[in-house]
Amino acid sequence: MKHGFPFLRPGMTVGLLGGSFDPAHMGHVQISRAALKHFGLDRVWWLVSPGNPLKRHQPAPLQKRIQAARQIMQHPRILISDAEAQLGTRYTAQTLRHLRRHYPGVRFVWLMGADNLAQFHRWKDWRDIMETVPIGVLARPRDRISARLSPAAQIYSHARLKGASSHLLAHAQSPAWCFINVPMVDASSSAIRANGNWSATQEC
């Protein structure tokens, strides 16, 4: 693997939480801790993207977002990563192809909040993602109903694991996804930016 990428043993289970993290907040922290517990993961990586193709505004500089993420998320099994910048990938499907090729035998699980499941069908090559790795969906405030009624959830309803079987997700054969309800912090990056507590230009 490229210099700076962590060592992973074959057989390990790693949850991948992607996003711009502009900025990271306690909702990201709680999702990550819940994923470690409910999905039985060895590690969780935050994949801080250079930019989000679905968002119109330009995020803060990558290193500023990574530094802020490391300040709020300090856990021995949760890594803040700039893997997408190092790999030169822009879309999740591309990133997954690279990581799976470079880490043979590692079981990756794509993690997302319920708000992302609601618009997952708009992602580039979203069906390839669903068919490639298990997906763990963690409920966030106000997004539970829209997520469960989303096109992705309905098309792949046959592949859904019940919450009681969430610990089996990482070793399930794709397509497989699991939706779990967890107590969530009602926080969002857009709200933080709107309140003036974060900008693309301010220094950390």
C-alpha positions in Angstrom: 0.0 0.0 0.0 1.1 3.6 -0.4 3.3 5.2 2.2 1.4 6.4 5.1 -1.5 4.0 4.8 -2.0 1.9 8.0 -1.2 -1.8 8.1 -4.3 -4.1 8.1 -4.3 -7.9 8.5 -6.4 -10.1 6.3 -9.6 -11.0 8.1 -9.9 -7.6 9.9 -13.2 -5.7 9.6 -13.0 -2.0 8.8 -15.9 0.5 8.6 -15.4 3.4 6.2 -17.2 6.6 6.9 -16.8 9.0 4.0 -17.6 12.7 3.7 -16.3 16.2 3.5 -16.4 16.6 7.4 -16.8 20.3 6.8 -16.6 20.4 9.8 -16.6 17.1 11.8 -19.1 17.1 14.7 -20.3 15.0 17.5 -22.8 13.3 15.2 -19.9 11.8 13.3 -18.3 10.7 16.6 -21.4 9.0 17.8 -22.0 7.2 14.5 -18.5 5.9 14.6 -18.6 4.6 18.1 -22.0 3.0 17.5 -20.6 1.3 14.3 -17.7 -0.2 16.2 -20.1 -1.7 18.7 -23.1 -2.8 16.7 -21.3 -4.0 13.5 -18.4 -5.7 15.4 -15.7 -3.7 13.6 -12.0 -3.8 14.3 -11.5 -0.3 13.0 -13.3 2.7 11.6 -11.8 5.1 9.1 -13.0 8.6 8.4 -12.3 9.1 4.7 -12.1 12.9 4.6 -12.7 13.7 0.9 -11.0 16.4 -1.1 -14.5 17.5 -2.2 -18.0 16.2 -2.4 -19.3 15.9 -6.0 -22.9 16.2 -4.8 -22.3 19.5 -3.0 -22.1 22.9 -4.7 -20.2 24.8 -2.0 -16.4 24.5 -1.7 -15.3 22.9 1.5 -12.5 24.2 3.8 -9.0 23.1 2.9 -8.4 19.4 3.4 -5.7 19.7 6.0 -7.8 22.1 8.0 -10.7 19.6 8.0 -8.5 16.7 8.9 -6.9 18.6 11.8 -10.4 19.6 13.2 -11.5 16.0 12.8 -8.6 14.7 14.8 -9.3 17.1 17.5 -12.9 16.0 18.0 -12.4 12.2 17.3 -9.8 10.6 19.5 -10.1 6.9 19.7 -7.5 4.1 19.3 -9.5 2.2 16.8 -10.8 5.2 14.7 -8.5 6.7 12.1 -8.8 10.0 10.3 -7.6 9.5 6.8 -6.8 11.4 3.6 -6.9 8.2 1.6 -9.0 9.6 -1.3 -6.5 12.5 -1.8 -3.6 10.1 -1.8 -5.4 7.7 -4.2 -6.6 10.5 -6.4 -10.2 9.2 -6.3 -13.3 11.3 -6.4 -16.1 8.8 -6.0 -16.9 6.2 -3.4 -17.0 3.3 -5.9 -13.5 4.2 -7.1 -12.1 4.4 -3.6 -13.5 1.0 -2.7 -12.0 -0.6 -5.7 -8.5 0.8 -4.7 -8.8 -0.2 -1.1 -10.1 -3.7 -1.8 -7.3 -4.3 -4.3 -4.6 -3.0 -1.9 -6.0 -4.8 1.2 -6.8 -8.3 0.1 -8.7 -10.3 2.7 -9.8 -7.2 4.7 -13.6 -7.0 5.1 -14.7 -3.4 4.4 -18.1 -2.1 5.4 -19.4 1.3 4.1 -21.0 3.4 6.8 -23.5 6.1 6.4 -26.1 8.1 8.2 -29.8 7.5 7.3 -29.8 10.9 5.5 -27.3 9.5 3.0 -29.3 6.3 2.4 -32.3 8.6 1.4 -30.3 9.9 -1.5 -27.9 7.0 -2.1 -29.5 6.3 -5.5 -28.0 9.5 -6.8 -24.4 8.5 -6.1 -22.3 7.5 -9.0 -22.2 3.7 -9.5 -24.3 3.2 -6.3 -25.4 -0.2 -7.3 -21.8 -1.3 -7.7 -21.2 -0.1 -4.1 -24.1 -2.0 -2.8 -23.0 -5.2 -4.7 -19.4 -4.8 -3.5 -19.4 -4.2 0.2 -21.9 -4.5 3.1 -23.4 -1.2 4.1 -24.2 -0.2 7.7 -26.8 2.6 8.1 -27.1 4.4 11.4 -30.2 6.4 12.1 -30.0 10.2 12.5 -32.8 12.5 13.7 -35.6 13.2 11.2 -34.2 10.9 8.5 -35.5 7.4 9.5 -38.7 7.3 7.5 -37.2 8.8 4.3 -34.3 6.4 4.5 -36.5 3.3 4.8 -38.7 4.5 1.9 -35.7 5.4 -0.3 -35.2 3.8 -3.8 -32.1 2.0 -2.5 -33.8 0.6 0.5 -36.8 -0.7 -1.6 -34.7 -2.1 -4.4 -32.5 -4.0 -2.0 -35.1 -4.8 0.6 -34.3 -8.5 0.2 -30.7 -7.9 1.3 -31.5 -6.2 4.6 -30.3 -7.7 7.8 -32.4 -7.2 10.9 -30.9 -5.0 13.6 -30.6 -8.0 15.9 -28.1 -9.5 13.4 -26.1 -6.3 12.9 -22.9 -8.0 14.3 -23.0 -10.3 11.3 -22.9 -7.5 8.7 -19.1 -7.3 8.1 -19.0 -11.0 7.1 -22.2 -11.0 5.1 -22.0 -11.6 1.3 -23.0 -8.5 -0.7 -25.5 -7.2 -1.3 -26.2 -6.8 2.4 -27.2 -3.8 4.5 -28.4 -3.2 8.0 -30.3 -0.2 9.5 -29.9 0.4 13.2 -31.4 2.9 15.5 -29.0 4.5 17.9 -29.3 7.6 20.2 -28.0 10.4 18.0 -26.6 13.9 18.5 -28.8 16.3 16.5 -25.9 18.1 14.8 -24.9 18.8 11.2 -22.0 20.4 9.4 -24.3 22.7 7.5 -25.9 24.0 10.7 -22.4 24.6 12.2 -21.4 26.6 9.1 -24.7 28.5 9.1 -24.1 29.5 12.8 -20.8 31.1 11.8 -18.7 28.6 13.8 -16.8 27.4 10.8 -15.7 28.8 7.5 -13.6 27.7 4.5 -11.0 30.3 5.2 -10.5 30.6 9.0 -7.4 29.1 10.5 -7.5 26.2 13.0 
